[in-house]
Structure formats: C-alpha cells, structure tokens
Amino acid sequence: MENPVLRVPPASAGDALAYFTSQLAFRTDVSDVHAALESGDPGFTLVDTRGRAAWDQGRVPQAVHLPTDDIAAKAPDLVDRGGPVVVYCWGPGCNGAIRAAAAFARAGYQVKEMLGGMEYWIREGLPIATDDGLAAREPDPLTVPTAGVSCAC
C-alpha cells in the first residue's frame, strides 16, 4: 500500500528551510502577540480588521479598529507607516486577515497576519477588551496547556 504522506516526497532541507522561514516573515501567533503587547513596547501596530459589531462584541486590548474595506482610505491617518502592522480577523476559518494584510501591503506597509485571530485569542484565555472593561474566559484545554505552562514551542 502506498504511503499517503510520502506520495509526494518531502522537500530538501534547504527548500524546507526557505519555505518555513518565509512563513515566519508573514505570520505570527496569538501567544507571541500577547507577549509582545505585555512587554509595553511591542514594536508593531495591532489592527482588528473586523466590522463594527464584532469590534463592539470584544477585541484584543491595544488593537486599532480598521475594517478591511477602510484600510486604503483610513490607514495613513490611523497606522504609522514606519512600523510593522499585525492584522487579525475572526479566526482560521476566515480569510479576512489575509485580505487585510494584502490591503496593507498594497498601501506600502510591512504586515503580518496573527494566526488564529480573535477565536484563538479567546480560546487561549487571553484578555478581551469591551466598552465595559477587560474580561477573559477560561482557556480551552484542547488548544492551550492549562497547567500554567506554555506549549514550549
């Protein structure tokens, strides 16, 4: 029986290194974004690209609200072009962050996508900002260790 994993052989080590390194240039994750924000000087602007109703429902603290359709017109007034931008939308089942990243890149910004979006921010039990203040949910044990340790990746 043919091995379905190896039906297409793995890339060479050099090609794999180039590919996976390039992925890190385009993406980050919620844990790293949270750690950077907690440092007090994250070095990037975090942008929530969802619509008004989603923003009002809850967002990542310190995020700037700029829906994807408004990036071309409003980004120069809201986001410093001199620094990197990290964008997020709802979650991995949504390509809104990818469309937003493309819009920022088209406007001349350096940009990364926050993998997992708001869904994984919430699932990891990280703080959520609303007009009433900060809140957090219990971490989902299927997505993040709950014993106070990190995944150590």
DOMARSE-762576 format. One line per 2 residues: their letters; for each residue x negated, z negated, y of N, C-alpha, C. Coordinates in Angstrom, 3 decimals, decimal comma. Each point is the difference from the previous one (the first is absolute). Last residue first. Layout:
N
a = X/Z/Y/X/Z/Y/X/Z/Y ~ ... .
This chain:
153
ca = -6,924/-22,510/25,916/-0,422/1,396/-0,078/-0,902/0,337/1,145 ~ 2,501/-4,209/-1,458/-1,458/0,107/-0,057/-0,474/1,447/-0,136 .
cs = 4,438/-2,249/0,621/-0,216/0,830/-1,184/-1,492/0,255/-0,205 ~ 1,352/-4,548/2,374/0,230/1,411/0,269/-0,165/0,787/-1,297 .
vg = 1,835/-5,181/0,460/-1,223/0,797/-0,106/0,336/1,427/0,343 ~ 3,170/-3,678/-0,375/-0,862/-0,226/1,143/-1,314/0,752/-0,076 .
at = 3,697/0,348/-3,161/-0,740/-1,257/-0,178/-0,963/-0,270/1,149 ~ 2,874/3,958/-0,965/0,704/-1,063/0,705/-0,719/-1,343/-0,092 .
pv = -1,088/5,739/-0,118/-0,191/-1,288/-0,650/0,659/-1,107/0,811 ~ 2,020/4,934/0,199/-1,080/-0,766/0,599/-0,167/-1,307/-0,770 .
tl = 3,285/3,327/-1,239/-0,825/0,820/0,897/-1,194/-0,748/0,580 ~ 3,457/-1,792/-2,965/-0,351/1,262/-0,641/-0,910/0,854/0,875 .
pd = 1,936/-4,237/1,382/-1,087/-0,190/-0,963/-0,381/1,269/-0,759 ~ 1,908/-0,747/5,077/0,500/0,558/-1,257/-1,120/-0,107/-1,027 .
pe = 0,588/-3,348/4,382/-0,645/1,199/-0,549/0,638/0,410/-1,324 ~ 2,842/-2,536/3,814/-0,899/-0,328/-1,099/-0,640/1,292/-0,511 .
ra = 1,440/0,178/5,014/0,663/-0,198/-1,287/-1,042/-0,420/-1,026 ~ 0,335/-0,546/5,674/-0,687/0,591/-1,152/0,821/-0,298/-1,240 .
al = 0,044/0,042/5,968/0,547/-0,437/-1,281/-0,852/0,620/-1,098 ~ 0,283/-0,795/5,896/-0,657/0,425/-1,230/0,695/-0,581/-1,223 .
gd = 2,693/1,024/4,708/-1,268/-0,642/-0,349/-0,574/0,554/-1,284 ~ 4,036/1,543/2,349/0,188/-1,444/-0,149/-1,285/-0,737/-0,361 .
dt = 0,369/4,798/0,376/0,236/-0,530/1,339/0,204/-1,512/-0,024 ~ -2,986/1,820/-3,844/1,312/0,429/0,470/0,152/-0,535/1,423 .
ai = -4,157/0,722/-4,085/0,449/-0,350/1,346/1,404/0,549/0,227 ~ -3,032/-1,583/-4,522/0,849/1,044/0,577/0,462/-0,498/1,366 .
pl = -4,237/-1,275/-3,878/0,965/-0,314/1,057/0,700/1,237/0,566 ~ -1,650/-0,138/-5,173/-0,652/-0,070/1,302/1,043/-0,202/1,097 .
ge = 0,317/0,619/-5,038/0,305/-1,270/0,644/-0,644/-0,180/1,352 ~ 0,130/3,856/-3,198/-1,171/-0,866/-0,101/0,198/-1,328/0,721 .
ri = 3,377/3,344/0,103/-0,174/-0,409/-1,394/-1,230/-0,890/-0,188 ~ 0,886/1,964/4,289/0,986/-1,032/-0,341/-0,239/-0,529/-1,409 .
wy = -2,653/3,531/1,330/-0,287/-1,102/0,915/0,921/-1,169/-0,353 ~ 0,763/4,035/-2,133/-1,038/-0,809/-0,628/-0,490/-1,115/0,907 .
em = 3,384/2,903/1,682/0,435/-0,547/-1,290/-1,060/-0,908/-0,607 ~ -0,853/2,525/3,971/0,703/-1,264/0,226/0,431/-0,634/-1,314 .
gg = -3,789/3,476/-0,820/0,897/-0,154/1,136/0,627/-1,382/0,104 ~ -3,133/2,549/-3,239/1,024/-0,987/-0,344/0,992/-0,260/1,104 .
lm = -4,832/1,803/1,327/0,679/0,193/-1,284/1,011/-1,117/-0,263 ~ -1,872/1,951/4,675/0,034/-1,272/-0,725/0,831/0,202/-1,261 .
ek = -2,954/3,762/2,901/1,312/-0,414/-0,495/-0,150/-1,351/-0,687 ~ -3,072/2,318/4,149/0,093/-0,352/-1,419/1,444/-0,389/-0,295 .
vq = -3,116/2,807/4,178/1,168/-0,689/-0,547/-0,158/-0,254/-1,483 ~ -2,039/1,909/5,222/-0,451/-0,365/-1,334/1,110/-0,857/-0,607 .
yg = 1,245/3,622/3,868/-0,344/-1,372/-0,369/-0,662/-0,059/-1,377 ~ 2,024/3,923/2,537/-1,399/-0,306/0,241/-0,440/-1,414/-0,343 .
ar = 4,330/2,492/-0,621/-0,164/-0,416/1,402/-1,430/-0,458/0,303 ~ 1,283/1,250/-4,393/0,264/1,190/0,822/-0,216/-0,318/1,482 .
af = -0,199/-3,556/-3,032/-1,186/0,853/-0,130/0,136/1,250/0,857 ~ 3,725/-2,864/-0,248/-1,097/-0,614/0,766/-1,262/0,853/-0,060 .
aa = 3,632/1,430/-2,588/0,325/0,132/1,427/-1,089/-0,634/0,867 ~ -0,319/-0,470/-4,678/-0,247/1,393/0,392/0,274/0,194/1,490 .
aa = 1,069/-4,138/-1,838/-1,451/0,166/0,047/-0,372/1,417/0,428 ~ 4,532/-0,920/-0,750/-0,469/-0,640/1,226/-1,513/0,145/0,145 .
ri = 2,001/1,537/-3,963/0,392/0,864/1,124/-0,486/-0,582/1,324 ~ -0,719/-2,614/-3,769/-0,834/1,198/-0,084/0,340/0,954/1,143 .
ag = 2,606/-3,844/-0,527/-1,323/-0,348/0,526/-0,934/1,203/-0,046 ~ 4,370/0,461/-1,852/0,009/-0,123/1,456/-1,355/-0,336/0,592 .
nc = 1,828/0,733/-4,702/-1,166/0,707/0,534/-0,067/-0,069/1,523 ~ 2,037/-3,227/-4,308/0,309/0,648/1,277/-1,252/0,709/0,500 .
gp = 0,266/-2,963/-3,810/0,983/1,043/-0,294/0,379/0,813/1,220 ~ -3,022/-3,797/0,151/-0,605/1,103/-0,747/0,980/1,108/-0,378 .
gw = 1,289/-2,885/4,316/-0,713/-0,344/-1,223/-0,489/1,219/-0,737 ~ 1,803/-0,589/4,868/0,687/-0,897/-0,934/-0,825/-0,367/-1,214 .
cy = -2,962/1,550/3,881/1,435/0,253/-0,010/0,610/-0,948/-1,029 ~ -4,955/0,478/3,116/0,779/-0,330/-1,187/1,443/0,369/0,219 .
vv = -5,577/0,694/2,086/1,449/0,198/0,037/0,642/-0,501/-1,290 ~ -4,690/-0,479/3,338/0,499/-0,166/-1,370/1,515/0,069/0,090 .
vp = -4,475/1,649/3,253/1,400/-0,375/-0,139/0,275/-0,162/-1,489 ~ -4,760/-0,098/3,436/0,789/0,457/-1,145/1,431/-0,541/0,026 .
gg = -2,591/0,700/4,694/-0,175/-0,771/-1,224/0,854/0,542/-1,126 ~ -0,111/1,784/4,566/-1,391/-0,318/-0,283/-0,236/-0,765/-1,286 .
rd = 4,282/1,266/2,081/-0,599/1,124/-0,721/-1,445/-0,301/-0,393 ~ 4,269/-3,411/0,884/-1,325/0,356/0,496/-0,613/1,101/-0,864 .
vl = 5,340/-0,931/0,773/-1,077/-0,196/-0,968/-1,313/0,520/0,570 ~ 4,278/0,226/2,379/0,118/-1,225/-0,784/-1,208/-0,328/-0,868 .
dp = 0,675/3,981/2,914/0,346/-1,152/0,839/-0,037/-1,318/-0,760 ~ -0,837/4,257/-2,182/-1,010/-0,204/1,042/0,272/-1,211/0,893 .
ak = 3,215/1,267/-3,480/-1,239/-0,641/-0,453/-1,013/-0,200/1,126 ~ 4,482/2,312/0,218/-0,210/-1,363/0,490/-1,316/-0,656/-0,398 .
aa = 1,605/4,649/-1,156/0,339/-0,245/1,399/-0,448/-1,367/0,516 ~ -0,728/1,387/-4,597/-0,596/1,009/0,885/0,236/-0,330/1,469 .
id = 2,061/-2,813/-3,352/-1,462/-0,124/0,103/-0,583/0,994/0,996 ~ 4,731/-0,761/-1,618/-0,404/-0,273/1,380/-1,515/0,005/0,206 .
dt = 2,336/0,559/-4,297/0,457/1,083/0,878/-0,433/-0,180/1,454 ~ -0,977/-3,435/-3,292/-0,731/1,248/-0,225/0,403/1,100/0,969 .
pl = 0,595/-5,105/1,532/0,538/0,859/-1,056/-0,705/1,359/-0,038 ~ -1,608/-4,787/1,764/-0,036/1,383/0,466/0,502/0,901/-1,130 .
hv = -1,295/-5,493/1,418/1,093/0,833/-0,516/-0,063/1,382/0,622 ~ -3,909/-3,861/-1,232/0,625/0,726/1,108/1,101/0,853/-0,618 .
aq = -2,239/-4,774/-2,040/0,198/1,454/-0,063/0,627/0,503/1,296 ~ -0,944/-4,701/-1,215/-1,006/0,727/0,786/0,150/1,515/-0,064 .
pv = 2,421/-2,638/-3,892/-0,413/-0,563/1,287/-1,162/0,810/0,597 ~ 3,547/2,306/-3,198/-1,269/-0,694/-0,118/-0,348/-0,576/1,376 .
rg = 5,181/0,613/-1,074/-1,184/0,839/0,122/-1,246/-0,852/-0,195 ~ 5,989/0,299/-0,141/-1,233/-0,732/-0,252/-1,181/0,945/0,001 .
qd = 4,615/0,916/1,452/0,201/-0,760/-1,237/-1,235/-0,839/-0,346 ~ 0,030/3,123/3,632/0,757/-1,204/0,328/0,192/-0,906/-1,214 .
wa = -2,071/4,208/-0,645/-0,855/-0,861/0,822/0,707/-1,318/0,292 ~ 2,528/3,342/-2,088/-0,980/-0,570/-0,926/-0,924/-0,970/0,729 .
ar = 3,073/2,391/2,597/0,710/-0,945/-0,867/-0,962/-0,675/-0,980 ~ -1,725/3,467/2,900/0,356/-1,245/0,690/0,674/-1,017/-0,922 .
gr = -3,143/3,650/-2,432/0,977/0,033/1,079/0,335/-1,383/0,530 ~ -4,893/1,033/-2,202/1,410/0,049/-0,409/0,908/0,021/1,231 .
td = -4,977/-0,418/-0,366/0,561/1,314/0,321/1,461/0,141/-0,388 ~ -4,075/-3,744/1,430/1,193/0,083/-0,849/0,731/1,269/0,408 .
vl = -5,354/-1,478/0,698/1,207/0,639/0,517/1,073/0,052/-1,086 ~ -5,055/-2,443/1,701/0,942/0,137/-1,101/1,319/0,527/0,558 .
tf = -5,352/0,293/1,673/1,377/-0,254/0,418/0,898/0,268/-1,201 ~ -5,372/-1,715/0,003/0,930/1,127/-0,091/1,332/-0,422/0,596 .
gp = -3,709/-3,032/-0,516/-0,720/1,245/0,215/0,859/1,240/-0,116 ~ 0,740/-5,152/-0,371/0,086/0,911/-1,145/-0,754/1,311/0,180 .
dg = 0,023/-5,100/1,773/-0,529/1,243/0,571/-0,005/1,066/-1,093 ~ 1,725/-4,288/-0,940/0,112/-0,051/1,453/-0,519/1,239/0,698 .
se = 0,625/-1,313/-4,841/-1,336/-0,221/0,560/0,037/-0,130/1,518 ~ 3,827/1,139/-2,755/-0,258/-1,441/0,070/-1,357/-0,304/0,634 .
la = 1,230/4,499/-0,883/0,836/-0,546/1,077/-0,267/-1,494/0,192 ~ -2,163/2,132/-3,599/-0,530/0,478/1,277/0,798/-0,561/1,174 .
ah = 1,531/-0,912/-4,369/-1,259/-0,699/0,258/-0,588/0,419/1,349 ~ 3,860/2,294/-1,454/0,307/-1,397/0,326/-1,274/-0,771/0,341 .
vd = -0,496/4,390/-1,553/0,576/-0,003/1,348/0,292/-1,435/0,428 ~ -1,442/0,615/-4,394/-1,089/0,210/0,950/0,501/0,028/1,438 .
sv = 3,202/-0,374/-3,421/-0,862/-1,184/0,000/-1,136/0,143/0,996 ~ 2,970/3,678/-0,750/0,604/-1,079/0,789/-0,888/-1,240/0,046 .
dt = -2,448/4,731/-0,620/1,136/-0,664/-0,636/0,463/-1,201/0,812 ~ -2,360/5,241/0,880/-0,343/-1,404/-0,126/1,190/-0,675/-0,670 .
rf = -2,074/5,461/0,933/0,981/-1,019/-0,379/-0,616/-1,388/0,024 ~ -2,402/4,180/0,986/1,361/0,334/0,421/1,011/-1,117/-0,225 .
al = -4,695/-0,107/-1,261/-0,035/0,406/1,408/1,400/0,250/0,545 ~ -0,735/-0,971/-4,603/-0,172/-1,207/0,810/-0,074/0,320/1,492 .
qs = 0,166/3,553/-3,123/1,279/-0,707/0,015/-0,078/-1,251/0,873 ~ -3,933/2,467/-0,849/0,852/0,631/1,008/1,360/-0,685/0,072 .
tf = -2,970/-1,407/-3,305/-0,487/-0,415/1,310/0,860/0,625/1,098 ~ 0,812/1,362/-4,386/0,490/-1,359/0,233/-0,491/-0,566/1,321 .
ya = -1,456/4,418/-1,245/1,463/-0,076/0,085/0,454/-1,414/0,357 ~ -4,618/0,756/-0,796/0,439/0,669/1,227/1,505/-0,139/0,192 .
la = -1,837/-1,646/-4,019/-0,444/-0,799/1,140/0,478/0,616/1,311 ~ 0,768/2,431/-3,917/0,860/-1,187/0,052/-0,369/-0,876/1,198 .
dg = -2,704/3,718/-0,942/1,296/0,428/0,532/0,946/-1,178/0,129 ~ -4,156/-0,879/-1,993/-0,175/0,386/1,402/1,304/0,436/0,651 .
as = -0,090/-0,972/-4,654/-0,164/-1,223/0,787/-0,141/0,329/1,489 ~ 2,755/3,495/-2,835/-1,364/-0,534/-0,058/-0,071/-1,256/0,863 .
ap = 4,765/1,050/-1,977/-0,954/0,629/0,920/-1,389/-0,584/-0,229 ~ 3,571/0,071/-4,065/-0,275/-0,681/1,269/-1,015/0,786/0,829 .
pv = 3,151/2,704/-3,467/-1,146/-0,915/0,002/-0,177/-0,678/1,358 ~ 4,553/1,624/-2,332/-0,846/0,514/1,080/-1,160/-0,985/0,100 .
rl = 2,458/-1,161/-3,365/0,334/1,429/-0,075/-0,748/0,773/1,078 ~ 0,100/-4,894/-0,959/-1,218/0,807/0,105/0,241/1,489/-0,162 .
vp = 3,543/-3,255/-0,200/-0,807/-0,459/1,126/-1,187/0,930/0,223 ~ 2,950/0,591/-3,735/0,590/0,459/1,266/-0,800/-0,431/1,228 .
ne = -1,611/1,167/-5,136/0,074/-1,154/0,884/0,559/0,453/1,350 ~ 0,977/2,339/-4,931/-0,768/0,100/1,242/0,231/-1,235/0,868 .
m = 0,252/0,278/-5,490/0,840/0,000/1,188/-0,890/0,000/1,259 .
